[in-house]
Amino acid sequence: MFDVLKSSWALLLGMMFLMVGNGLQGSLMGVRGGIEGFSTYELSLITSGYFLGFLGGSRLAPGFIQRVGHVRVFAALGSFISAALILYPAVTDPIAWVILRVIIGFSFSGVYVTAESWLNNSATNETRGQALSLYMIVQMVGIVTAQGLLNVADPGGFILFIIPSVLVSISFAPILLSVSPTPAFGATRQLSFADLYKISPLGVVGMLLLGGVFSAQFGMSAVYGSEAGLSVAQISVFVSAIFVGAMVLQYPIGWISDRMDRRVLILTVSAIASVAAFVAWLYGTYFPVSLVCAFIIGGMTNPLYALLIAYTNDYLDVEDMAGASGGLLFVNGLGAIAGPVLTGWLMTQFGPQGFWLIIVATMAATAIYAAYRMTRRQSAYAEEDEYEAVPYAAVGPGSTPYIAEIAQEVYVEAAEEIAEASEDVAS
């Protein structure tokens, strides 16, 4: 871990600034939109715009990098982010905000792909897993820190839009001044959706449903807080609770997943999240209850992303693992685009408490589908007498295809080590 920090601290620091800026603008949209009188449905479209742009950026950014290089892509997209953040308070119109959110989502995705390729290039086979863990911790710490910044100025003014713009601009310095020569950027052959679904129906369906939950947490949680009449301080604590839960429970759930049938664990964490959301729907008007439920839901749903990838890998050949990541992330992105719109519709129908219903429904559906799949297929553990699962690798929702490929490289290396060890034992 120390070796990773020594070689990549500047890059990780730059990514921290980026995550703080992204986390702040994500929550600020919900608070400022309420002040401007935007409807819940309008705010849901604004939120969905970010994930539409993010999905597009994750697909197109690699091509840009191959044509003009890492540095130019990073600088250009970073400039778009800074400019768009300044424009929000100047153009307070829902349609304009949707367009700006698409631009910001696209640009953040491209910036992440660029920085993540440098991170992967600076890691060795021995440290790649540690680099992935540190990157995920940086992401979560950045988002939680951003929520505290909501309280430093009036969300009805300009200052809170200037802060993330400045943070994004500052992030360029440690990244561009410290990175090693730009790495080669190759394209990975992706599995078709049909092949991926045939290999792991639960992985594909679970990723689709989870995308809706994550986008609701990241974009609509602040809208919920504003509609529910929470103060800015309470909104910042509420959103923080989701991501603190994700950070605290990511590794315990990962540890457990390496020691039991992952379908049982997927069913369990999905059911716990659904029950917690149901409790919040019934009693969430009491702020302490909603806070505890937010922590539990964040702690269950965020690790579920990496858990579904790990489960899918249990049924993949080593040579197909990297190609599977792009398909899974695309399915997750489609769910993320639809999630805010569905959440906004439920909040329009049932009031602020409708925010919890999307989590109740999607997580219950995931648990039920996991139970159904257990009746249709043997566990990977039962298919071979001495089956050994490929260890879980921590990666969070909202990742780009490139960081998912880094995770898959960790899986591939672990799978190859397991295969070699098995061959040694057999011989």
Order of alpha helices (4+ residues) and beta strands (2+ residues): alpha-alpha-alpha-alpha-alpha-alpha-alpha-alpha-alpha-alpha-alpha-alpha-alpha-alpha-alpha-alpha
